[in-house]
Amino acid sequence: MTDSLFSAIDRCNELLRLDFSAEEFAKLAEERSLSAESIEAVSSVFEYLRDKKEQSTIQMLLRTSRLPQKQVKTFDNFDFDVLKGKVSTS
């Protein structure tokens, strides 16, 4: 289980672009005599930060995409009467 926690921390560090590898964390945990619960707590903090960064990135991309956020047009609420032009019946 500890190996999966270290690999999860490593994946989070990659996404967060931290210069901190799983090996470094394992060495630090050994030097500081961190318990399994402490390692799991650190892992959950890194996962929280990863999720927060992903959501922040998604929100920024949506804001800059110029896609309508409030009144989204769908075929259900589109007014086809405003279309003008030749109607083809082929």
PDB file of N, CA, C and O in Angstrom:
ATOM      1  N   MET A   1       0.830  -1.195   0.000  1.00  0.00           N
ATOM      2  CA  MET A   1       0.000   0.000   0.000  1.00  0.00           C
ATOM      3  C   MET A   1       0.870   1.252   0.000  1.00  0.00           C
ATOM      4  O   MET A   1       0.530   2.246  -0.641  1.00  0.00           O
ATOM      5  N   THR A   2       1.984   1.205   0.712  1.00  0.00           N
ATOM      6  CA  THR A   2       2.853   2.365   0.780  1.00  0.00           C
ATOM      7  C   THR A   2       3.441   2.687  -0.582  1.00  0.00           C
ATOM      8  O   THR A   2       3.601   3.856  -0.932  1.00  0.00           O
ATOM      9  N   ASP A   3       3.769   1.639  -1.362  1.00  0.00           N
ATOM     10  CA  ASP A   3       4.299   1.871  -2.705  1.00  0.00           C
ATOM     11  C   ASP A   3       3.297   2.617  -3.570  1.00  0.00           C
ATOM     12  O   ASP A   3       3.674   3.498  -4.342  1.00  0.00           O
ATOM     13  N   SER A   4       2.012   2.266  -3.443  1.00  0.00           N
ATOM     14  CA  SER A   4       1.005   2.966  -4.241  1.00  0.00           C
ATOM     15  C   SER A   4       0.865   4.420  -3.784  1.00  0.00           C
ATOM     16  O   SER A   4       0.591   5.300  -4.601  1.00  0.00           O
ATOM     17  N   LEU A   5       1.050   4.678  -2.483  1.00  0.00           N
ATOM     18  CA  LEU A   5       1.001   6.057  -1.996  1.00  0.00           C
ATOM     19  C   LEU A   5       2.162   6.869  -2.562  1.00  0.00           C
ATOM     20  O   LEU A   5       1.988   8.021  -2.960  1.00  0.00           O
ATOM     21  N   PHE A   6       3.346   6.262  -2.595  1.00  0.00           N
ATOM     22  CA  PHE A   6       4.501   6.970  -3.139  1.00  0.00           C
ATOM     23  C   PHE A   6       4.334   7.216  -4.637  1.00  0.00           C
ATOM     24  O   PHE A   6       4.712   8.275  -5.137  1.00  0.00           O
ATOM     25  N   SER A   7       3.777   6.255  -5.346  1.00  0.00           N
ATOM     26  CA  SER A   7       3.565   6.475  -6.776  1.00  0.00           C
ATOM     27  C   SER A   7       2.480   7.528  -7.009  1.00  0.00           C
ATOM     28  O   SER A   7       2.562   8.293  -7.970  1.00  0.00           O
ATOM     29  N   ALA A   8       1.468   7.574  -6.142  1.00  0.00           N
ATOM     30  CA  ALA A   8       0.437   8.610  -6.254  1.00  0.00           C
ATOM     31  C   ALA A   8       1.041   9.983  -5.996  1.00  0.00           C
ATOM     32  O   ALA A   8       0.708  10.951  -6.680  1.00  0.00           O
ATOM     33  N   ILE A   9       1.925  10.069  -5.015  1.00  0.00           N
ATOM     34  CA  ILE A   9       2.609  11.337  -4.735  1.00  0.00           C
ATOM     35  C   ILE A   9       3.467  11.739  -5.925  1.00  0.00           C
ATOM     36  O   ILE A   9       3.529  12.916  -6.282  1.00  0.00           O
ATOM     37  N   ASP A  10       4.124  10.771  -6.535  1.00  0.00           N
ATOM     38  CA  ASP A  10       4.965  11.054  -7.699  1.00  0.00           C
ATOM     39  C   ASP A  10       4.129  11.595  -8.863  1.00  0.00           C
ATOM     40  O   ASP A  10       4.535  12.548  -9.527  1.00  0.00           O
ATOM     41  N   ARG A  11       2.962  10.988  -9.112  1.00  0.00           N
ATOM     42  CA  ARG A  11       2.082  11.463 -10.189  1.00  0.00           C
ATOM     43  C   ARG A  11       1.575  12.880  -9.904  1.00  0.00           C
ATOM     44  O   ARG A  11       1.498  13.716 -10.803  1.00  0.00           O
ATOM     45  N   CYS A  12       1.234  13.133  -8.646  1.00  0.00           N
ATOM     46  CA  CYS A  12       0.775  14.476  -8.274  1.00  0.00           C
ATOM     47  C   CYS A  12       1.885  15.499  -8.471  1.00  0.00           C
ATOM     48  O   CYS A  12       1.641  16.605  -8.955  1.00  0.00           O
ATOM     49  N   ASN A  13       3.104  15.126  -8.094  1.00  0.00           N
ATOM     50  CA  ASN A  13       4.231  16.041  -8.250  1.00  0.00           C
ATOM     51  C   ASN A  13       4.488  16.354  -9.716  1.00  0.00           C
ATOM     52  O   ASN A  13       4.859  17.479 -10.050  1.00  0.00           O
ATOM     53  N   GLU A  14       4.299  15.385 -10.589  1.00  0.00           N
ATOM     54  CA  GLU A  14       4.474  15.631 -12.019  1.00  0.00           C
ATOM     55  C   GLU A  14       3.456  16.652 -12.509  1.00  0.00           C
ATOM     56  O   GLU A  14       3.806  17.596 -13.217  1.00  0.00           O
ATOM     57  N   LEU A  15       2.196  16.458 -12.128  1.00  0.00           N
ATOM     58  CA  LEU A  15       1.157  17.379 -12.577  1.00  0.00           C
ATOM     59  C   LEU A  15       1.352  18.771 -11.989  1.00  0.00           C
ATOM     60  O   LEU A  15       1.135  19.775 -12.666  1.00  0.00           O
ATOM     61  N   LEU A  16       1.763  18.825 -10.726  1.00  0.00           N
ATOM     62  CA  LEU A  16       1.975  20.108 -10.070  1.00  0.00           C
ATOM     63  C   LEU A  16       3.317  20.736 -10.444  1.00  0.00           C
ATOM     64  O   LEU A  16       3.619  21.865 -10.057  1.00  0.00           O
ATOM     65  N   ARG A  17       4.110  19.988 -11.200  1.00  0.00           N
ATOM     66  CA  ARG A  17       5.439  20.427 -11.643  1.00  0.00           C
ATOM     67  C   ARG A  17       6.343  20.788 -10.473  1.00  0.00           C
ATOM     68  O   ARG A  17       7.021  21.815 -10.472  1.00  0.00           O
ATOM     69  N   LEU A  18       6.329  19.916  -9.486  1.00  0.00           N
ATOM     70  CA  LEU A  18       7.202  20.086  -8.330  1.00  0.00           C
ATOM     71  C   LEU A  18       8.471  19.280  -8.546  1.00  0.00           C
ATOM     72  O   LEU A  18       8.436  18.182  -9.102  1.00  0.00           O
ATOM     73  N   ASP A  19       9.562  19.819  -8.116  1.00  0.00           N
ATOM     74  CA  ASP A  19      10.842  19.132  -8.217  1.00  0.00           C
ATOM     75  C   ASP A  19      11.027  18.297  -6.951  1.00  0.00           C
ATOM     76  O   ASP A  19      11.879  18.586  -6.111  1.00  0.00           O
ATOM     77  N   PHE A  20      10.196  17.246  -6.839  1.00  0.00           N
ATOM     78  CA  PHE A  20      10.171  16.432  -5.629  1.00  0.00           C
ATOM     79  C   PHE A  20       9.718  15.035  -6.031  1.00  0.00           C
ATOM     80  O   PHE A  20       8.539  14.822  -6.315  1.00  0.00           O
ATOM     81  N   SER A  21      10.631  14.098  -6.057  1.00  0.00           N
ATOM     82  CA  SER A  21      10.304  12.750  -6.528  1.00  0.00           C
ATOM     83  C   SER A  21       9.800  11.878  -5.382  1.00  0.00           C
ATOM     84  O   SER A  21       9.916  12.231  -4.208  1.00  0.00           O
ATOM     85  N   ALA A  22       9.244  10.741  -5.751  1.00  0.00           N
ATOM     86  CA  ALA A  22       8.772   9.780  -4.755  1.00  0.00           C
ATOM     87  C   ALA A  22       9.942   9.236  -3.951  1.00  0.00           C
ATOM     88  O   ALA A  22       9.808   8.954  -2.760  1.00  0.00           O
ATOM     89  N   GLU A  23      11.087   9.088  -4.603  1.00  0.00           N
ATOM     90  CA  GLU A  23      12.271   8.597  -3.894  1.00  0.00           C
ATOM     91  C   GLU A  23      12.716   9.602  -2.825  1.00  0.00           C
ATOM     92  O   GLU A  23      13.091   9.219  -1.716  1.00  0.00           O
ATOM     93  N   GLU A  24      12.669  10.882  -3.174  1.00  0.00           N
ATOM     94  CA  GLU A  24      13.017  11.918  -2.199  1.00  0.00           C
ATOM     95  C   GLU A  24      12.061  11.892  -1.022  1.00  0.00           C
ATOM     96  O   GLU A  24      12.470  12.014   0.132  1.00  0.00           O
ATOM     97  N   PHE A  25      10.776  11.730  -1.330  1.00  0.00           N
ATOM     98  CA  PHE A  25       9.785  11.694  -0.258  1.00  0.00           C
ATOM     99  C   PHE A  25       9.983  10.457   0.604  1.00  0.00           C
ATOM    100  O   PHE A  25       9.856  10.531   1.826  1.00  0.00           O
ATOM    101  N   ALA A  26      10.293   9.321  -0.015  1.00  0.00           N
ATOM    102  CA  ALA A  26      10.530   8.099   0.755  1.00  0.00           C
ATOM    103  C   ALA A  26      11.731   8.280   1.682  1.00  0.00           C
ATOM    104  O   ALA A  26      11.712   7.844   2.833  1.00  0.00           O
ATOM    105  N   LYS A  27      12.758   8.918   1.175  1.00  0.00           N
ATOM    106  CA  LYS A  27      13.949   9.168   1.990  1.00  0.00           C
ATOM    107  C   LYS A  27      13.607  10.112   3.145  1.00  0.00           C
ATOM    108  O   LYS A  27      14.024   9.888   4.281  1.00  0.00           O
ATOM    109  N   LEU A  28      12.852  11.163   2.848  1.00  0.00           N
ATOM    110  CA  LEU A  28      12.436  12.108   3.881  1.00  0.00           C
ATOM    111  C   LEU A  28      11.568  11.422   4.929  1.00  0.00           C
ATOM    112  O   LEU A  28      11.734  11.653   6.127  1.00  0.00           O
ATOM    113  N   ALA A  29      10.640  10.576   4.475  1.00  0.00           N
ATOM    114  CA  ALA A  29       9.762   9.865   5.403  1.00  0.00           C
ATOM    115  C   ALA A  29      10.565   8.937   6.307  1.00  0.00           C
ATOM    116  O   ALA A  29      10.253   8.791   7.489  1.00  0.00           O
ATOM    117  N   GLU A  30      11.579   8.323   5.760  1.00  0.00           N
ATOM    118  CA  GLU A  30      12.420   7.438   6.565  1.00  0.00           C
ATOM    119  C   GLU A  30      13.254   8.240   7.561  1.00  0.00           C
ATOM    120  O   GLU A  30      13.387   7.845   8.720  1.00  0.00           O
ATOM    121  N   GLU A  31      13.819   9.374   7.110  1.00  0.00           N
ATOM    122  CA  GLU A  31      14.623  10.211   8.011  1.00  0.00           C
ATOM    123  C   GLU A  31      13.790  10.769   9.155  1.00  0.00           C
ATOM    124  O   GLU A  31      14.263  10.852  10.288  1.00  0.00           O
ATOM    125  N   ARG A  32      12.571  11.146   8.864  1.00  0.00           N
ATOM    126  CA  ARG A  32      11.698  11.756   9.875  1.00  0.00           C
ATOM    127  C   ARG A  32      10.860  10.720  10.621  1.00  0.00           C
ATOM    128  O   ARG A  32      10.087  11.077  11.511  1.00  0.00           O
ATOM    129  N   SER A  33      11.002   9.463  10.275  1.00  0.00           N
ATOM    130  CA  SER A  33      10.248   8.360  10.899  1.00  0.00           C
ATOM    131  C   SER A  33       8.742   8.604  10.817  1.00  0.00           C
ATOM    132  O   SER A  33       8.024   8.486  11.810  1.00  0.00           O
ATOM    133  N   LEU A  34       8.282   8.944   9.623  1.00  0.00           N
ATOM    134  CA  LEU A  34       6.855   9.189   9.428  1.00  0.00           C
ATOM    135  C   LEU A  34       6.086   7.873   9.476  1.00  0.00           C
ATOM    136  O   LEU A  34       6.535   6.862   8.937  1.00  0.00           O
ATOM    137  N   SER A  35       4.952   7.893  10.110  1.00  0.00           N
ATOM    138  CA  SER A  35       4.111   6.704  10.183  1.00  0.00           C
ATOM    139  C   SER A  35       3.343   6.539   8.871  1.00  0.00           C
ATOM    140  O   SER A  35       3.313   7.439   8.031  1.00  0.00           O
ATOM    141  N   ALA A  36       2.729   5.377   8.719  1.00  0.00           N
ATOM    142  CA  ALA A  36       1.925   5.119   7.517  1.00  0.00           C
ATOM    143  C   ALA A  36       0.773   6.107   7.418  1.00  0.00           C
ATOM    144  O   ALA A  36       0.398   6.525   6.323  1.00  0.00           O
ATOM    145  N   GLU A  37       0.215   6.478   8.563  1.00  0.00           N
ATOM    146  CA  GLU A  37      -0.884   7.439   8.573  1.00  0.00           C
ATOM    147  C   GLU A  37      -0.410   8.818   8.108  1.00  0.00           C
ATOM    148  O   GLU A  37      -1.127   9.516   7.391  1.00  0.00           O
ATOM    149  N   SER A  38       0.791   9.202   8.516  1.00  0.00           N
ATOM    150  CA  SER A  38       1.346  10.487   8.095  1.00  0.00           C
ATOM    151  C   SER A  38       1.616  10.505   6.601  1.00  0.00           C
ATOM    152  O   SER A  38       1.351  11.500   5.926  1.00  0.00           O
ATOM    153  N   ILE A  39       2.146   9.400   6.086  1.00  0.00           N
ATOM    154  CA  ILE A  39       2.410   9.298   4.650  1.00  0.00           C
ATOM    155  C   ILE A  39       1.105   9.362   3.880  1.00  0.00           C
ATOM    156  O   ILE A  39       1.029   9.999   2.829  1.00  0.00           O
ATOM    157  N   GLU A  40       0.079   8.705   4.397  1.00  0.00           N
ATOM    158  CA  GLU A  40      -1.237   8.739   3.745  1.00  0.00           C
ATOM    159  C   GLU A  40      -1.820  10.150   3.783  1.00  0.00           C
ATOM    160  O   GLU A  40      -2.464  10.577   2.825  1.00  0.00           O
ATOM    161  N   ALA A  41      -1.601  10.876   4.880  1.00  0.00           N
ATOM    162  CA  ALA A  41      -2.091  12.253   4.983  1.00  0.00           C
ATOM    163  C   ALA A  41      -1.394  13.148   3.960  1.00  0.00           C
ATOM    164  O   ALA A  41      -2.037  13.972   3.310  1.00  0.00           O
ATOM    165  N   VAL A  42      -0.101  12.988   3.821  1.00  0.00           N
ATOM    166  CA  VAL A  42       0.645  13.774   2.832  1.00  0.00           C
ATOM    167  C   VAL A  42       0.158  13.445   1.428  1.00  0.00           C
ATOM    168  O   VAL A  42      -0.011  14.333   0.592  1.00  0.00           O
ATOM    169  N   SER A  43      -0.062  12.170   1.182  1.00  0.00           N
ATOM    170  CA  SER A  43      -0.567  11.755  -0.130  1.00  0.00           C
ATOM    171  C   SER A  43      -1.928  12.379  -0.416  1.00  0.00           C
ATOM    172  O   SER A  43      -2.181  12.830  -1.533  1.00  0.00           O
ATOM    173  N   SER A  44      -2.804  12.408   0.586  1.00  0.00           N
ATOM    174  CA  SER A  44      -4.131  13.000   0.363  1.00  0.00           C
ATOM    175  C   SER A  44      -4.035  14.505   0.126  1.00  0.00           C
ATOM    176  O   SER A  44      -4.825  15.057  -0.639  1.00  0.00           O
ATOM    177  N   VAL A  45      -3.078  15.178   0.772  1.00  0.00           N
ATOM    178  CA  VAL A  45      -2.887  16.609   0.525  1.00  0.00           C
ATOM    179  C   VAL A  45      -2.432  16.838  -0.905  1.00  0.00           C
ATOM    180  O   VAL A  45      -2.946  17.728  -1.583  1.00  0.00           O
ATOM    181  N   PHE A  46      -1.461  16.036  -1.378  1.00  0.00           N
ATOM    182  CA  PHE A  46      -1.000  16.171  -2.755  1.00  0.00           C
ATOM    183  C   PHE A  46      -2.124  15.876  -3.743  1.00  0.00           C
ATOM    184  O   PHE A  46      -2.227  16.554  -4.765  1.00  0.00           O
ATOM    185  N   GLU A  47      -2.967  14.885  -3.465  1.00  0.00           N
ATOM    186  CA  GLU A  47      -4.085  14.583  -4.359  1.00  0.00           C
ATOM    187  C   GLU A  47      -5.091  15.729  -4.371  1.00  0.00           C
ATOM    188  O   GLU A  47      -5.651  16.055  -5.417  1.00  0.00           O
ATOM    189  N   TYR A  48      -5.320  16.339  -3.211  1.00  0.00           N
ATOM    190  CA  TYR A  48      -6.212  17.505  -3.153  1.00  0.00           C
ATOM    191  C   TYR A  48      -5.664  18.648  -4.005  1.00  0.00           C
ATOM    192  O   TYR A  48      -6.398  19.271  -4.772  1.00  0.00           O
ATOM    193  N   LEU A  49      -4.365  18.914  -3.861  1.00  0.00           N
ATOM    194  CA  LEU A  49      -3.739  19.982  -4.646  1.00  0.00           C
ATOM    195  C   LEU A  49      -3.780  19.674  -6.137  1.00  0.00           C
ATOM    196  O   LEU A  49      -3.973  20.574  -6.954  1.00  0.00           O
ATOM    197  N   ARG A  50      -3.600  18.404  -6.494  1.00  0.00           N
ATOM    198  CA  ARG A  50      -3.676  18.003  -7.902  1.00  0.00           C
ATOM    199  C   ARG A  50      -5.076  18.260  -8.447  1.00  0.00           C
ATOM    200  O   ARG A  50      -5.231  18.841  -9.521  1.00  0.00           O
ATOM    201  N   ASP A  51      -6.101  17.824  -7.703  1.00  0.00           N
ATOM    202  CA  ASP A  51      -7.484  18.018  -8.145  1.00  0.00           C
ATOM    203  C   ASP A  51      -7.826  19.503  -8.248  1.00  0.00           C
ATOM    204  O   ASP A  51      -8.517  19.923  -9.175  1.00  0.00           O
ATOM    205  N   LYS A  52      -7.341  20.290  -7.298  1.00  0.00           N
ATOM    206  CA  LYS A  52      -7.594  21.729  -7.313  1.00  0.00           C
ATOM    207  C   LYS A  52      -6.950  22.364  -8.545  1.00  0.00           C
ATOM    208  O   LYS A  52      -7.556  23.219  -9.190  1.00  0.00           O
ATOM    209  N   LYS A  53      -5.745  21.955  -8.869  1.00  0.00           N
ATOM    210  CA  LYS A  53      -5.052  22.500 -10.047  1.00  0.00           C
ATOM    211  C   LYS A  53      -5.779  22.092 -11.324  1.00  0.00           C
ATOM    212  O   LYS A  53      -5.928  22.905 -12.236  1.00  0.00           O
ATOM    213  N   GLU A  54      -6.234  20.841 -11.399  1.00  0.00           N
ATOM    214  CA  GLU A  54      -6.972  20.393 -12.587  1.00  0.00           C
ATOM    215  C   GLU A  54      -8.247  21.204 -12.767  1.00  0.00           C
ATOM    216  O   GLU A  54      -8.551  21.638 -13.878  1.00  0.00           O
ATOM    217  N   GLN A  55      -9.001  21.417 -11.683  1.00  0.00           N
ATOM    218  CA  GLN A  55     -10.238  22.190 -11.773  1.00  0.00           C
ATOM    219  C   GLN A  55      -9.954  23.645 -12.145  1.00  0.00           C
ATOM    220  O   GLN A  55     -10.692  24.251 -12.922  1.00  0.00           O
ATOM    221  N   SER A  56      -8.894  24.192 -11.590  1.00  0.00           N
ATOM    222  CA  SER A  56      -8.510  25.563 -11.920  1.00  0.00           C
ATOM    223  C   SER A  56      -8.151  25.683 -13.397  1.00  0.00           C
ATOM    224  O   SER A  56      -8.523  26.655 -14.055  1.00  0.00           O
ATOM    225  N   THR A  57      -7.437  24.704 -13.908  1.00  0.00           N
ATOM    226  CA  THR A  57      -7.062  24.702 -15.319  1.00  0.00           C
ATOM    227  C   THR A  57      -8.292  24.599 -16.206  1.00  0.00           C
ATOM    228  O   THR A  57      -8.401  25.309 -17.206  1.00  0.00           O
ATOM    229  N   ILE A  58      -9.208  23.729 -15.850  1.00  0.00           N
ATOM    230  CA  ILE A  58     -10.442  23.560 -16.627  1.00  0.00           C
ATOM    231  C   ILE A  58     -11.246  24.855 -16.637  1.00  0.00           C
ATOM    232  O   ILE A  58     -11.736  25.275 -17.685  1.00  0.00           O
ATOM    233  N   GLN A  59     -11.382  25.493 -15.465  1.00  0.00           N
ATOM    234  CA  GLN A  59     -12.144  26.740 -15.390  1.00  0.00           C
ATOM    235  C   GLN A  59     -11.489  27.843 -16.214  1.00  0.00           C
ATOM    236  O   GLN A  59     -12.178  28.619 -16.877  1.00  0.00           O
ATOM    237  N   MET A  60     -10.161  27.914 -16.174  1.00  0.00           N
ATOM    238  CA  MET A  60      -9.455  28.929 -16.962  1.00  0.00           C
ATOM    239  C   MET A  60      -9.647  28.672 -18.456  1.00  0.00           C
ATOM    240  O   MET A  60      -9.868  29.609 -19.223  1.00  0.00           O
ATOM    241  N   LEU A  61      -9.565  27.415 -18.868  1.00  0.00           N
ATOM    242  CA  LEU A  61      -9.761  27.095 -20.276  1.00  0.00           C
ATOM    243  C   LEU A  61     -11.181  27.401 -20.728  1.00  0.00           C
ATOM    244  O   LEU A  61     -11.384  27.867 -21.848  1.00  0.00           O
ATOM    245  N   LEU A  62     -12.164  27.146 -19.874  1.00  0.00           N
ATOM    246  CA  LEU A  62     -13.545  27.482 -20.220  1.00  0.00           C
ATOM    247  C   LEU A  62     -13.732  28.990 -20.331  1.00  0.00           C
ATOM    248  O   LEU A  62     -14.417  29.465 -21.238  1.00  0.00           O
ATOM    249  N   ARG A  63     -13.127  29.750 -19.411  1.00  0.00           N
ATOM    250  CA  ARG A  63     -13.261  31.215 -19.466  1.00  0.00           C
ATOM    251  C   ARG A  63     -12.631  31.778 -20.726  1.00  0.00           C
ATOM    252  O   ARG A  63     -13.181  32.698 -21.332  1.00  0.00           O
ATOM    253  N   THR A  64     -11.498  31.248 -21.127  1.00  0.00           N
ATOM    254  CA  THR A  64     -10.803  31.801 -22.286  1.00  0.00           C
ATOM    255  C   THR A  64     -11.270  31.195 -23.602  1.00  0.00           C
ATOM    256  O   THR A  64     -10.820  31.621 -24.666  1.00  0.00           O
ATOM    257  N   SER A  65     -12.157  30.215 -23.554  1.00  0.00           N
ATOM    258  CA  SER A  65     -12.604  29.557 -24.783  1.00  0.00           C
ATOM    259  C   SER A  65     -13.665  30.355 -25.535  1.00  0.00           C
ATOM    260  O   SER A  65     -13.951  30.073 -26.699  1.00  0.00           O
ATOM    261  N   ARG A  66     -14.239  31.335 -24.879  1.00  0.00           N
ATOM    262  CA  ARG A  66     -15.298  32.150 -25.459  1.00  0.00           C
ATOM    263  C   ARG A  66     -16.563  31.337 -25.725  1.00  0.00           C
ATOM    264  O   ARG A  66     -17.403  31.745 -26.527  1.00  0.00           O
ATOM    265  N   LEU A  67     -16.702  30.210 -25.070  1.00  0.00           N
ATOM    266  CA  LEU A  67     -17.931  29.436 -25.170  1.00  0.00           C
ATOM    267  C   LEU A  67     -18.970  30.074 -24.258  1.00  0.00           C
ATOM    268  O   LEU A  67     -18.628  30.552 -23.176  1.00  0.00           O
ATOM    269  N   PRO A  68     -20.233  30.091 -24.674  1.00  0.00           N
ATOM    270  CA  PRO A  68     -21.261  30.670 -23.809  1.00  0.00           C
ATOM    271  C   PRO A  68     -21.434  29.820 -22.557  1.00  0.00           C
ATOM    272  O   PRO A  68     -21.577  28.600 -22.637  1.00  0.00           O
ATOM    273  N   GLN A  69     -21.419  30.466 -21.416  1.00  0.00           N
ATOM    274  CA  GLN A  69     -21.535  29.752 -20.145  1.00  0.00           C
ATOM    275  C   GLN A  69     -22.923  29.873 -19.536  1.00  0.00           C
ATOM    276  O   GLN A  69     -23.382  28.956 -18.855  1.00  0.00           O
ATOM    277  N   LYS A  70     -23.606  31.010 -19.776  1.00  0.00           N
ATOM    278  CA  LYS A  70     -24.864  31.253 -19.094  1.00  0.00           C
ATOM    279  C   LYS A  70     -26.065  30.765 -19.901  1.00  0.00           C
ATOM    280  O   LYS A  70     -26.888  30.007 -19.388  1.00  0.00           O
ATOM    281  N   GLN A  71     -26.169  31.186 -21.141  1.00  0.00           N
ATOM    282  CA  GLN A  71     -27.310  30.799 -21.963  1.00  0.00           C
ATOM    283  C   GLN A  71     -26.794  29.960 -23.121  1.00  0.00           C
ATOM    284  O   GLN A  71     -26.575  30.458 -24.225  1.00  0.00           O
ATOM    285  N   VAL A  72     -26.609  28.709 -22.848  1.00  0.00           N
ATOM    286  CA  VAL A  72     -26.064  27.805 -23.839  1.00  0.00           C
ATOM    287  C   VAL A  72     -27.121  27.508 -24.889  1.00  0.00           C
ATOM    288  O   VAL A  72     -28.264  27.193 -24.556  1.00  0.00           O
ATOM    289  N   LYS A  73     -26.741  27.607 -26.155  1.00  0.00           N
ATOM    290  CA  LYS A  73     -27.669  27.318 -27.244  1.00  0.00           C
ATOM    291  C   LYS A  73     -27.654  25.819 -27.532  1.00  0.00           C
ATOM    292  O   LYS A  73     -26.603  25.209 -27.725  1.00  0.00           O
ATOM    293  N   THR A  74     -28.835  25.260 -27.554  1.00  0.00           N
ATOM    294  CA  THR A  74     -29.011  23.866 -27.949  1.00  0.00           C
ATOM    295  C   THR A  74     -30.110  23.821 -29.000  1.00  0.00           C
ATOM    296  O   THR A  74     -30.774  24.830 -29.241  1.00  0.00           O
ATOM    297  N   PHE A  75     -30.308  22.695 -29.612  1.00  0.00           N
ATOM    298  CA  PHE A  75     -31.387  22.590 -30.594  1.00  0.00           C
ATOM    299  C   PHE A  75     -32.748  22.711 -29.926  1.00  0.00           C
ATOM    300  O   PHE A  75     -33.718  23.106 -30.572  1.00  0.00           O
ATOM    301  N   ASP A  76     -32.837  22.376 -28.641  1.00  0.00           N
ATOM    302  CA  ASP A  76     -34.108  22.494 -27.933  1.00  0.00           C
ATOM    303  C   ASP A  76     -34.537  23.943 -27.749  1.00  0.00           C
ATOM    304  O   ASP A  76     -35.729  24.240 -27.815  1.00  0.00           O
ATOM    305  N   ASN A  77     -33.585  24.860 -27.517  1.00  0.00           N
ATOM    306  CA  ASN A  77     -33.965  26.249 -27.275  1.00  0.00           C
ATOM    307  C   ASN A  77     -33.550  27.185 -28.415  1.00  0.00           C
ATOM    308  O   ASN A  77     -33.548  28.404 -28.241  1.00  0.00           O
ATOM    309  N   PHE A  78     -33.199  26.630 -29.572  1.00  0.00           N
ATOM    310  CA  PHE A  78     -32.806  27.458 -30.714  1.00  0.00           C
ATOM    311  C   PHE A  78     -34.037  27.919 -31.478  1.00  0.00           C
ATOM    312  O   PHE A  78     -34.952  27.132 -31.720  1.00  0.00           O
ATOM    313  N   ASP A  79     -34.063  29.190 -31.859  1.00  0.00           N
ATOM    314  CA  ASP A  79     -35.195  29.753 -32.588  1.00  0.00           C
ATOM    315  C   ASP A  79     -34.904  29.666 -34.082  1.00  0.00           C
ATOM    316  O   ASP A  79     -34.164  30.486 -34.625  1.00  0.00           O
ATOM    317  N   PHE A  80     -35.483  28.678 -34.738  1.00  0.00           N
ATOM    318  CA  PHE A  80     -35.248  28.462 -36.163  1.00  0.00           C
ATOM    319  C   PHE A  80     -35.959  29.496 -37.027  1.00  0.00           C
ATOM    320  O   PHE A  80     -35.658  29.606 -38.216  1.00  0.00           O
ATOM    321  N   ASP A  81     -36.896  30.261 -36.460  1.00  0.00           N
ATOM    322  CA  ASP A  81     -37.613  31.271 -37.221  1.00  0.00           C
ATOM    323  C   ASP A  81     -36.712  32.442 -37.610  1.00  0.00           C
ATOM    324  O   ASP A  81     -37.022  33.166 -38.556  1.00  0.00           O
ATOM    325  N   VAL A  82     -35.616  32.637 -36.907  1.00  0.00           N
ATOM    326  CA  VAL A  82     -34.733  33.759 -37.225  1.00  0.00           C
ATOM    327  C   VAL A  82     -33.842  33.457 -38.422  1.00  0.00           C
ATOM    328  O   VAL A  82     -33.191  34.365 -38.939  1.00  0.00           O
ATOM    329  N   LEU A  83     -33.796  32.221 -38.872  1.00  0.00           N
ATOM    330  CA  LEU A  83     -32.987  31.867 -40.031  1.00  0.00           C
ATOM    331  C   LEU A  83     -33.663  32.375 -41.290  1.00  0.00           C
ATOM    332  O   LEU A  83     -34.874  32.233 -41.457  1.00  0.00           O
ATOM    333  N   LYS A  84     -32.881  32.963 -42.164  1.00  0.00           N
ATOM    334  CA  LYS A  84     -33.410  33.482 -43.412  1.00  0.00           C
ATOM    335  C   LYS A  84     -32.625  32.866 -44.545  1.00  0.00           C
ATOM    336  O   LYS A  84     -31.451  32.533 -44.389  1.00  0.00           O
ATOM    337  N   GLY A  85     -33.241  32.721 -45.632  1.00  0.00           N
ATOM    338  CA  GLY A  85     -32.560  32.194 -46.802  1.00  0.00           C
ATOM    339  C   GLY A  85     -33.431  31.179 -47.520  1.00  0.00           C
ATOM    340  O   GLY A  85     -34.569  30.917 -47.129  1.00  0.00           O
ATOM    341  N   LYS A  86     -32.886  30.634 -48.546  1.00  0.00           N
ATOM    342  CA  LYS A  86     -33.604  29.680 -49.367  1.00  0.00           C
ATOM    343  C   LYS A  86     -33.718  28.358 -48.627  1.00  0.00           C
ATOM    344  O   LYS A  86     -32.741  27.849 -48.077  1.00  0.00           O
ATOM    345  N   VAL A  87     -34.923  27.814 -48.622  1.00  0.00           N
ATOM    346  CA  VAL A  87     -35.139  26.535 -47.967  1.00  0.00           C
ATOM    347  C   VAL A  87     -35.085  25.439 -49.016  1.00  0.00           C
ATOM    348  O   VAL A  87     -35.795  25.487 -50.021  1.00  0.00           O
ATOM    349  N   SER A  88     -34.259  24.479 -48.777  1.00  0.00           N
ATOM    350  CA  SER A  88     -34.090  23.362 -49.701  1.00  0.00           C
ATOM    351  C   SER A  88     -34.933  22.191 -49.201  1.00  0.00           C
ATOM    352  O   SER A  88     -34.886  21.854 -48.018  1.00  0.00           O
ATOM    353  N   THR A  89     -35.697  21.574 -50.087  1.00  0.00           N
ATOM    354  CA  THR A  89     -36.537  20.428 -49.714  1.00  0.00           C
ATOM    355  C   THR A  89     -36.099  19.183 -50.462  1.00  0.00           C
ATOM    356  O   THR A  89     -36.944  18.413 -50.919  1.00  0.00           O
ATOM    357  N   SER A  90     -34.804  18.969 -50.597  1.00  0.00           N
ATOM    358  CA  SER A  90     -34.363  17.789 -51.333  1.00  0.00           C
ATOM    359  C   SER A  90     -34.046  16.652 -50.440  1.00  0.00           C
ATOM    360  O   SER A  90     -33.660  15.584 -50.914  1.00  0.00           O
TER     361      SER A  90
END
